[in-house]
Amino acid sequence: GGIEEEQLNILSEIVRSINLVPMNDRWVWSLEISGEFTVASTRKLIDEVRLPKISDMTRWVKCVPIKVNILAWKIRSDALPTRINISRRGINLENSKSELSNADKELKYPKSLLSLSEKEHDHIQYKMGGNSRGIG
């Protein structure tokens, strides 16, 4: 007797109740109804889990370079690689020597715009919905 014999009897009963089907094992992808793996379903899952939810539509301004649009989107969605944003993703930067933006500094304008002329800067700021001294 004993507890081990009782556990063996319970386990034996469970194993006897399992009905095995005579077929080869196969992988099943639960994100698709077909059970087949697709990159699209994986990308959709990653997007749903990792990307921030933004209520308003992204405003792309065609007259500025795409990298300016992307930078503006990152600023608007708080997705710049600041120390706080990186730590929110579980990455420890305490021992890192990399120079990242300080989260406590407010980024009012994209740094890439600083090399533009004042007129170009005002035009881009105006197109992106910001205040401007005028476009002349």
Secondary structure, 3 states (H helix, E strand, C coil): CCHHHHHHHHHHHHHHCCCCCCCCCCCCCCCCCCCCCCHHHHHHHHHHHHCCCCCCCCCCCCCCCHHHHHHHHHHHCCCCCCHHHHHHCCCCCCCCCCCCCCCCCCCCCCHHHHHCCHHHHHHHHHHCCCCCCCCC
